[in-house]
């Protein structure tokens, strides 16, 4: 077969046959990526170009939504990492980190980036997130108290420019250790593997939304550049949006 003569019809037929064998959209996208890579090599090494392959658009893989943990599960996880740690100050540290993820919607990397100068936590934190975007995040009293409990128990000097959260030897805390602590906690509680630190940030957003929070406000609190990202992140469903529309649109409140 003349590889330069591959057409979009050929590619569609290949995709249809692959779909018939049970391949998912994600698997098809990976296969198409491999074909594109091969044809790029052909163009560079042999001068054989196939415009159809370069222009072909495969199926979009559905975006995977992180699953939030429920309110009771979030409380249980924080309590468990606190009580199960081998040292009291380490339990207080892990509980403080998880409280920030759930109570302030921080990414775990953002919590690890806090410095000693950030504590005692103010009423609002200035967080620099992905893409260098800054946002202001209100701090709940529970999060401030959890951090203060950790600070009082921490055996190391928490200097202004050093990391706020420390490892067992005094260096900056590695986020992997927080993930391991939460993994042990969720296993002992019988929670699913989806109960990760990121799921607590997801819970922050979904619990606010369930309580009637505004999507634009949640977008700002999460530090998303696009509202569409927030909609996906918070798993907004059609029923929820329809209910908001019916309650808020002026025409919906008018008598027929």
N, C-alpha and C positions, 0 to 999 in steps of 0.2 A: 504493500500500500504506500502511495506517495504521501508522506507525512505532511508535506506542505499543502496538500489538497484536503486535509481534514476540514469538514464543514461543521456549522452549528447543528445541522440536522444529524450528523454523525454523533456529535456530543450529546444531543438530546436523546438519541436512541440508546447510547451507552448508559446515560443516567437512568432512563426508564428500565433498562434491563437490570441494572444494579439495584434499583428500587424494588424490582420484582423479586430479587434474591433476598430481600429483607434488610438492606442497608438503610441506616437512619440518615437524616439530613446532615448530621454532624460527620458521619463517616463519609458520605458523598462529598462533603466540602473538603475533607482531608484528601480524598482520592483526586479530586480536581486540582487541588494545590500541588500534588505530586506530578500530575500531567503538565501543569503550567511550568513547573521547575524543569522538567525534562525538555520541554519545548524551548525554554530560555537557553538551556545548554546547547540544544541543537542550533539555535540561531547564532550563538557566540562561537561554537566550535566548528560547525559545518556550514554555516550560512543558510540554513534551512529555516525559513520563517513561516509561521502559521497564524495569520491575523485572526482566524476564527477562534483559536484557543485563547488568545489574549483578550478577545472581546467577550467571550462566553461568561455568563453569570450563572452560577450554580444556585442550588437551594440555600436559603438562609436557615442556619441552625437556630432553633428557639433559644432565647436567652434563659439561662438557668437562674432562678430566684433563690437567694439564700433563705432558708427557713428560719423564722423567728422562734424564739422560745417564749413560752407563756409567762405571765407575771409570777405565778407560783414557782415555776421552774427556775426563773431568774433568781428569785430570792433563795431558793434551795441551793443553787450552784454557788452563789456567793457565800452562803453560810458553810457549805461543805469545804470549799477551798480554804476557808479560814480555820476550820476545826481539824482538818486532816493533815495540815502541813507539819513537817517534822520539828519546826521551831515556831513559837508563837508570832515572832515578828515577821516571818515569811508568810504565815497565814494572813496576817493583817495587811501585808504588802499586796498579796494576790487579790484579796477581797477589795482593796482600794482600787486596784487596776480595773477589775471587772465592774465595780460600781461606776467608774468613769465611763466605761464603754456603754453601759446600759443607761446611766443617768444623764450623760452628756453627749452620747452619740459619737464618741471619739473612735477613730481607727486605733488599733493596738499600737501602730507605729507612732501615732500622735501622742498617745499616753507615754510611750517610752521616751519621747523627745522632751518631756517636761523637765525643767531644771529645779534645783533647790530654791532658786529665787522665785519660782511660781507659787511656793507655799509660804504661809497658809493660802489656800486657794481663794481668790477674790470672788465677788459676786458673778463675774463674767470673765472667761478666759479668752485671750486672743490666740487662735490656733492657725498655724500655717499648714495647709493640707496639700493635696495633690496639685501639681502644676503651680505650686507657689501661691495658691489662692489663700487669702486670709479670711477668717470668719470669727465672729464673736459668739461664744457659746455660754449661756447661763449655767451657773454651777448650783446644783441643788445642795441644801444643807446636809443631806445624807452623804453626798460625795465628799464634801468638805470635811465632815466628821470622820469618814473612813480614812481619808488621807492623813488627818491629824492623829488618828489612832496608830497608823503605820509609822508616822514620824516619831511619835513618842516611844515606840518600841524598837525602832531601827538602831542597831548598834554602831552604825557608822555616822561620821559627821557629814551632814547633808549641806555642803557648801553651795553658795549661790550659783556658780557656773557649772557644777557637776550634775550628773543625772539625779533626778529626784528618786527614781526607783532603782534599787541596788540589788545585785546578785549576792549569793551567799558569801563571796569573798570580798565584797565591797565595790566591785566594778559595776558598770551600767548593766541593768537587768536585760537579759536576752529574752525577746518575746517568745522564743521557743519554750522557755520554762513556764510561761503563763499558759501557753497552749497545752503543755503536758499536764499542768495542774488541773486545768479545766477538763481535759480528757479523763483523768482519773475520777474527778468529781461526777461527771456525767455518767461514767460507767457504774459507779457505786449507786447512783440514783436511778439507774435503768433508763436514762434518756438516750435518744438516738444519736448517731454520729454527727448529725447536722447541728447539734448543740455545741457550737464552737464560739470563740471570742467574737468572730464577725457576726454571728447570729445575735449577740447581745446588741450590737450596733443596729442591726436590722430590727430588733425588738424595740429599740428606742423610737425608730421611725413609725413602725406599725402601731405601737401602743399610743403614740401621739395622734396618729390618724384615726384610730378607733375612738379616741376621746373627742373627736371633732376638730383636730388640728388642721390648720390651713396648709395646703400643699406648698405654697410659696414660702411660708415660714419654715416648714420642714426642710425644703430645699436649701434655704440659707443656713439652717442649723447643721445640716449634713455636709455642706460645702460642695454641693453639686453645681457644675457649670450649667447644666441643662435640666429643665423641669422634667423632660422625658425620662432622664435617668432616675429622678426621684419617683416617678410614677411606676417604673419597673421595680425599683428597689423596695418600694412599700407595697408591692403587689396589689395595686389598685384594681379592683374588678369593676365590671360594667354595672353591677347592681349598686355598688357604692357611689359611682359617679352619677348614676341615674337618680339616686336619692338626693344627692347634693344639688343636682340640677333642678329637681322638682321642688326642693325647699327654697332655693335661692333665686330662681329666674322670675322676673316680674310677671311674665305672662302666666306662669303656673299659679300665681296667687290671685289672678283675676277671675271673677265669676264668668261662667260661659254666657 
